[in-house]
Amino acid sequence: MHPEMEMLRCFIVRGGTSKGVFIMKNDLPRDAARRDAVIRAIYGSPDLRQIDGLGGADVLTSKLAIISPPSRPDADVDYTFGQVSFETECIDYGGNCGNISAAVGPFAIDEGLVEPVEPVTTVRIHLTNSNNILVAAVPVKNGKAMVDGDFAIDGCPGTGARITLDWSDVCGGITGKLLPTGNPRDSITVDGRTYTVSIVDAGNPVVFIQAGELNLKGTEAPPALEGSPALMATIEKIRGQAAVLCGMVDNPAAAKAVSPYAPFFAIVSPPADYLAYNGKAISAGEVDIVARLLFMQKVHKTYPVTGTVATGAAVRIPGSVAWNVLRAEAQSKVTVHIGHPGGVIPVEAESSEAGGQIKVTRLGVYRTARRIMEGYVYVRKSVYQS
């Protein structure tokens, strides 16, 4: 025991193309303000380098999973997601993270929260941020979640055991409706110019805009987008107004501080040839739609699972911005291939229509996951006492 620091058990786990710290809920303070102070200390936030904590100084590695026994009878485990800012003291609990979600099933099995069943264990995950159920099918061997396998995902080196995630219950989870405004398209005016967008809530609320509306090709790499302050400012202004339309904030200017994580912002365009950030050539024939997604005012280096889920839902909504740029042949196929900065991600998306309303009936995504570290993180006792 250290006289000036407390020890807190934690885990570093990769889920998909993200990495986060997993903590059991009972190991954190019950008081919300004190809990968040401890979490910030664990990550070393706010600090752009997160040098005094476990955070990786990147939006994809500054993620939090709080795990606990289920609080719903139809769930096996509770999972609360937090996006820990390294720029401010904000921990945003306003949305979900699909990549980190992919690691929750294996984690729950390995920690004894869910009884392992070979060869595949079904884990019903209660997404407490949106009060939905995510169903994960996890390969199991010798009583533990499998790690080795032949499934590869762009944006993560190597291969692993394939985890199947069924997101069909998440539509409208944050705002209450698949289409928060009730419209497949909306108009948003920023600095005297009107933009056409689609706002879709599946996994997370996402604002879709066609690349041409921002004078982009749609195949730009993340540094090219982030390197234009004027473009980034316009995107945030559009996102802020969309956040108001979603009911997430009252003032567009407050979105960056109050709700920096969601809604996501997706720039979509028709299939095209481009180079992934690792130099891999992606051909137009490999993809059905090209997308670039931003959250926390950063461009995702690959594509988030919840963004994938929302894109899958959006391309099943006739007249939406995403539907308009989707390869025509893909409208009748179950699997849609999304081209992103790191490569390609497939999503299974099916829908039905009744009474003029679109109902998404399947949203399937495949990921891999792996526990990297477990042990104790040291937190100053003064943080607990503040």
Residue pairs with C-beta under 8 A, 6 or more apart in sequence:
1 7
2 378
4 380
4 381
4 382
5 378
5 379
5 380
5 381
6 378
6 379
6 380
6 381
6 384
7 376
7 377
7 378
8 23
8 27
8 28
8 38
8 42
8 376
8 377
8 378
8 379
9 23
9 24
9 27
9 374
9 375
9 376
10 21
10 22
10 23
10 27
10 42
10 54
10 374
10 375
10 376
10 377
11 21
11 22
11 23
11 107
11 371
11 372
11 373
11 374
12 19
12 20
12 21
12 22
12 54
12 371
12 372
12 373
12 374
13 19
13 20
13 21
13 22
13 65
13 100
13 103
13 107
13 369
13 370
13 371
13 372
14 103
14 156
14 369
14 370
14 372
15 97
15 99
15 100
15 101
15 102
15 103
15 104
15 367
15 369
16 98
16 99
16 100
16 102
16 103
16 153
16 155
16 156
16 305
16 367
16 368
16 369
17 60
17 99
17 153
17 155
17 156
17 301
17 302
17 303
17 342
18 60
18 61
18 63
18 97
18 99
18 100
18 304
19 56
19 60
19 61
19 63
19 372
20 61
20 63
20 64
20 65
20 97
20 100
20 103
21 42
21 43
21 54
21 63
21 64
21 65
21 377
22 65
22 67
22 103
22 107
23 39
23 42
23 64
23 65
23 66
23 67
24 66
24 67
24 68
25 66
25 67
25 68
25 78
25 80
26 68
28 35
28 38
28 39
28 66
29 35
29 38
29 384
34 384
34 386
36 89
36 91
37 383
37 384
37 386
38 379
38 383
38 384
39 64
39 82
39 84
39 91
40 46
40 84
40 89
40 91
41 53
41 379
41 380
41 383
42 53
42 54
42 377
42 379
43 50
43 53
43 54
43 55
43 62
43 64
43 84
43 86
44 50
44 51
44 52
44 53
44 54
44 55
44 86
45 53
45 55
45 62
45 84
45 85
45 86
45 89
46 85
46 86
46 87
46 88
46 89
47 53
47 86
48 57
48 86
48 87
49 57
49 86
50 56
50 57
50 62
50 86
51 57
53 377
54 377
55 61
55 62
55 84
55 86
56 62
57 86
59 83
59 295
59 296
59 298
59 300
60 99
60 300
60 301
62 83
62 84
62 85
62 86
63 81
63 82
63 83
63 84
63 97
63 100
64 81
64 82
64 83
64 84
64 91
65 79
65 80
65 81
65 82
65 100
65 103
65 104
65 107
66 79
66 80
66 81
66 82
67 77
67 78
67 79
67 104
67 107
67 108
67 111
67 113
68 77
68 78
68 80
69 77
69 78
69 113
70 76
70 77
70 78
70 124
70 126
71 78
71 126
71 128
72 78
72 126
72 133
74 124
74 133
75 124
75 125
75 126
75 133
76 108
76 113
76 114
76 123
76 124
76 125
77 104
77 108
77 113
77 114
77 123
77 124
77 125
77 126
78 126
78 128
79 101
79 104
79 125
79 126
79 127
79 128
80 93
80 128
80 129
81 93
81 95
81 96
81 97
81 100
81 101
81 127
81 129
82 91
82 92
82 93
83 91
83 92
83 95
83 97
83 260
83 261
83 295
83 296
84 91
85 91
85 92
85 260
85 296
88 257
90 257
90 260
92 259
92 260
92 261
92 262
92 296
93 129
94 129
94 174
94 248
94 259
94 261
94 262
95 129
95 130
95 174
95 204
95 205
95 261
95 262
95 264
95 306
96 127
96 129
96 130
96 170
96 173
96 174
96 203
96 204
96 306
97 304
97 305
97 306
98 165
98 167
98 203
98 304
98 305
98 306
98 307
98 308
98 309
98 365
98 367
99 304
99 305
99 367
101 125
101 127
101 134
101 136
101 165
101 305
102 136
102 163
102 165
102 305
102 367
102 368
102 369
103 369
103 370
103 371
104 123
104 125
104 134
104 136
105 114
105 121
105 123
105 125
105 136
105 137
105 138
105 145
105 163
105 369
106 138
106 145
106 163
106 369
106 370
106 371
107 145
107 369
107 371
108 114
108 123
108 125
109 116
109 121
109 123
109 138
109 140
109 144
109 145
110 144
110 145
110 371
114 121
114 123
115 121
116 140
116 143
116 144
116 145
117 140
118 140
118 141
119 139
119 140
119 141
120 137
120 138
120 139
120 140
121 137
121 138
121 140
121 145
122 135
122 136
122 137
122 138
123 135
123 136
123 138
124 133
124 134
124 135
125 133
125 134
125 135
125 136
126 132
126 133
127 133
127 134
127 170
127 173
129 173
129 174
130 170
130 173
130 174
131 173
132 169
132 170
132 173
133 169
134 165
134 166
134 167
134 169
134 170
135 165
135 166
135 169
136 163
136 164
136 165
136 166
137 163
137 164
137 165
137 166
138 145
138 146
138 161
138 163
139 145
139 146
139 149
139 161
139 162
139 163
140 146
145 161
145 369
146 161
147 160
147 161
147 370
148 159
148 160
148 161
149 159
149 160
149 161
149 162
149 368
150 159
151 159
151 160
151 161
151 162
151 366
151 368
152 158
152 159
153 345
153 366
153 367
153 368
154 276
154 280
154 302
154 340
154 342
154 343
154 344
154 345
155 301
155 302
155 303
155 340
155 342
155 343
156 368
159 368
160 368
160 369
160 370
161 368
162 366
162 367
162 368
163 366
163 367
163 368
163 369
164 364
164 365
164 366
165 305
165 364
165 365
165 366
165 367
166 362
166 363
166 364
167 202
167 203
167 305
167 306
167 309
167 363
167 364
167 365
168 360
168 361
168 362
168 363
168 364
170 202
170 203
170 306
170 309
170 363
171 178
171 201
171 202
171 313
171 359
171 360
171 363
172 178
172 201
172 202
173 201
173 202
173 203
174 201
174 204
174 205
174 246
174 248
174 262
175 201
175 205
175 246
175 247
175 248
176 201
177 201
178 200
178 201
178 202
178 313
178 317
178 358
178 359
178 360
179 199
179 200
179 201
179 317
180 199
180 201
180 205
180 245
180 246
180 247
181 199
181 245
181 246
184 198
184 317
184 318
184 319
184 320
184 323
185 196
185 197
185 198
185 319
185 320
185 321
186 196
186 197
186 198
186 199
186 242
186 245
187 194
187 195
187 196
187 197
188 194
188 195
188 197
188 238
188 241
188 242
188 245
189 195
190 234
190 237
190 238
190 241
191 234
191 237
195 209
195 213
195 214
195 238
196 209
196 210
196 213
196 321
197 207
197 208
197 209
197 238
197 242
197 321
198 207
198 208
198 314
198 317
198 320
198 321
198 322
199 205
199 206
199 207
199 208
199 242
199 245
199 246
199 263
200 206
200 208
200 310
200 313
200 314
200 317
200 320
200 322
201 246
201 310
202 306
202 309
202 310
202 312
202 313
202 314
202 360
202 363
203 305
203 306
203 307
203 308
203 309
203 310
203 363
204 262
204 263
204 264
204 304
204 306
204 307
204 310
205 242
205 246
205 248
205 262
205 263
205 264
205 310
206 263
206 264
206 265
206 266
206 293
206 306
206 307
206 310
206 311
206 314
207 238
207 239
207 242
207 263
207 264
207 265
207 266
208 266
208 268
208 311
208 314
208 320
208 321
208 322
209 238
209 265
209 266
209 267
209 268
209 321
210 218
210 267
210 268
210 269
210 321
210 324
210 325
211 217
211 218
211 267
211 268
211 269
211 290
211 292
212 218
212 269
214 231
214 234
214 235
214 267
216 225
216 231
216 267
216 269
217 269
217 272
218 267
218 268
218 269
218 270
218 272
218 290
218 291
218 292
219 269
219 272
219 273
219 274
219 290
220 292
221 275
221 277
221 341
222 277
222 292
222 298
222 299
222 300
222 301
222 341
225 231
225 232
225 267
225 292
225 294
225 299
226 232
226 298
226 299
232 297
235 265
235 294
236 255
236 256
236 297
237 252
238 265
239 255
239 263
239 265
239 294
240 249
240 251
240 252
240 253
240 254
240 255
240 256
241 252
242 263
242 265
243 249
243 252
243 255
243 259
243 262
243 263
244 250
244 251
244 252
244 255
246 263
248 255
248 258
248 259
248 262
248 263
249 255
249 258
249 259
256 297
260 295
260 296
260 297
261 295
261 296
262 295
264 293
264 294
264 295
264 304
264 306
264 307
264 310
265 293
265 294
265 295
266 291
266 292
266 293
266 294
266 307
266 310
266 311
266 322
267 291
267 292
267 293
267 294
268 289
268 290
268 291
268 311
268 321
268 322
268 325
269 289
269 290
269 291
269 325
270 289
270 290
270 325
270 327
271 284
271 285
271 287
271 288
271 289
271 290
271 327
271 339
272 284
272 290
272 339
273 281
273 282
273 283
273 284
274 282
274 290
274 339
275 281
275 282
276 282
276 341
276 342
276 343
277 301
277 341
277 342
278 342
278 343
280 343
282 339
282 343
282 344
286 337
286 339
286 344
287 327
287 337
287 338
287 339
287 344
288 315
288 326
288 327
288 329
288 330
288 333
288 336
288 337
288 338
289 311
289 315
289 322
289 325
289 326
289 327
289 330
289 336
289 337
289 338
289 339
290 325
290 338
290 339
290 340
291 303
291 307
291 311
291 338
291 339
291 340
292 299
292 300
292 340
292 341
293 299
293 300
293 303
293 304
293 307
293 340
294 300
295 304
295 307
299 341
300 307
300 340
300 341
301 341
301 342
302 340
302 341
302 342
302 343
302 345
303 338
303 340
303 341
303 342
303 345
305 365
305 367
308 338
308 345
308 347
308 365
309 347
309 363
309 365
311 322
311 336
311 338
311 347
312 336
312 347
312 348
312 349
312 360
312 363
313 349
313 351
313 360
313 363
314 320
314 321
314 322
314 323
315 322
315 323
315 326
315 330
315 331
315 336
315 349
316 323
316 349
316 350
316 351
316 358
316 360
317 323
317 351
317 358
318 358
323 331
326 336
330 336
330 337
334 348
334 349
334 350
334 362
335 346
335 347
335 348
335 349
336 346
336 347
336 349
337 344
337 345
337 346
338 344
338 345
338 346
338 347
345 365
346 365
346 366
347 363
347 364
347 365
348 362
348 363
348 364
348 365
349 360
349 362
349 363
349 364
350 360
350 361
350 362
351 358
351 359
351 360
351 361
352 358
352 359
352 361
353 359
